Amino acid sequence: MIRLLGSVLILCASLAVPMGEIRRTQQEICLYQQFRDALRRMSREIEHHGAQMQELIDAGKQTAGIVGEFFSEIKISALSERSLKLQWNNALQQFRAQKPLYNALLPLGEVLGCYDRETQCASLNEAADQLETLSQQQRQRLAHSRRLWYTLSLSSAFMLVLLLL
Amino acid sequence: MEKTPFRQAAAFLPAELQKVVLSASNDGEEIRLRSGQPLSLVSREGCESSLSPHIIVTPELLRRTLEAATCASYHAVVEKLCHGFLPLPGGHRLGVSGSVDLEQGHIHGFRSLSSLNLRVAHQVKGVGECVSDAVFSGAAVKSTLILSPPGAGKTTLLRDLICLASDRYGLRVSLADERGEVAALESGIPQLCVGQHTDVLDGCPKAEGMMLLLRSMNPQLLAADEITAQEDIEALSAAANCGVSVMATAHGSSLRELMRRPLYRRLMEEGIFDAVLTIRRSGARRSISVEPLHD
């Protein structure tokens, strides 16, 4: 009985630990992709329609989850009190972005709002490319975690069978 | 409490500059920001004075002012800025100066800013009353050219005469407001009064706009601000030949001075206008003289 309980516990732990890691990585990939899509959309709207910043921020707010919340922190009506750069940086700090995401998004606060169309589009695309690279890296990590999870679950199952025999 | 035009205009400044401006004055014609210099205010009398020697305008403050005035959309308004100023809601204007970026000989944008001039919209109702007898006769309006040096009130007089033509004389007026200075349209609604029977075309090059209005709006009076190009003269001439009265403004201190410039000599030779109104400014006082051109 003790052997059975011990085996089940080992099995559960070996499955749960990589599972948590997988879920976290999936969330990060989702976040990177949402930001990447939002930035690409901003770049497209600036390049092709010369959209106003208010429209771009409003479109960003429509994005689900943290990305929408991030854009909600930026208030164009408050530009007299706080510059866009300051608001952007505050929003980044507020949602505690991971270092790589923070580094990719930080320069945009300076560029958005007061640079020409070409510079803004180039910066937005550069940040989106960085997020794409990060997302790919995380996908590789995810695949690795999944392999680990399969291996662990198979070995644990094997161990369980051995113990039960 | 309703915001005065001065307060409305000051709201485009960063908060710290707003405070300085509003604590110093409740009215003025222009708020000027020059990099490395104290903030200054041009009064209605045309006198410029520094507001606070302790607050020096920095490039960062200029950048923030432009950011606030453009709602962080420099990229969307840069074409307007390349013409020298940005029309703001309420009819105010933000003039820009600095190092420009040239592309194929044309201004493409600003590399850095050196000065900003926030010009407060100024609607003086009734300013055209003193010349209404010379401009209107019964239900008809004479084709009129308004002349004055910059900042003397050409646009203000044009706006008031449009208002009179539209509201008092019931004329259908079409206004080609290329730079949005006369009516200051916002979401299709004029922010400055141009009368009930006035159709406004905003943002369109004047010459093209006047022809469009002539075709689409069947005006009795066609008005445009600041005639500066041959195409504008051709459009005015086309309108006049269709039997439509025209009203326009031009930079110049007198008719004689105007005739010395080839473009305007051509304009006057076309015989489009029946009268010239010349505004002269001395401090806060302005006087308008009327010169009939035809009997």
Interface residues (C-beta under 8 A of the other chain):
Chain A: I46 G50 A51 Q52 M53 Q54 I76 L79 S80 E81 S83 L84 L112 G113 C114 Y115 D116 R117 Q120
Chain B: A11 F12 L13 P14 A15 Q18 R63 R64 L66 E67 A68 T70 C71 A72 S73 Y74 H75 A76 V78 D101 H108 G109
